[in-house]
C-alpha cells in the first residue's frame, strides 16, 4: 500500500499538501487509503488500517513500517492527486 520510496513524497508534493487548505474530517477517513501526517516532526505517508477502541485509528508509517496512533482526523492530510472521498 505504501510507495516504494519509503513513504516519502517529493518536495513539490509536500508543498501542495501544505497549501491545499483542505482538512480531513472524521467522516472522510477511509481505512486502507494513504494520507500524510506529521510524525516526529516529519511529514510521512501513513495508512490507517483499523479504528482504535478509544477513538482515532491505528495506522502504519510507510517510511518506517511502525504502527502509530492517529488520535484525530485533523492530524491527517490528503495526498495530492488522490480522491478525497
ABEGO torsion letter per residue (X at the ends): XBBAAGGBBBAAAAAAAAAAGBBBBAAABBBGBBBBBBBGGBBBBBBBABBBAAEEBBBBBAAAGBBBBBABAAABBBBBGBBAX
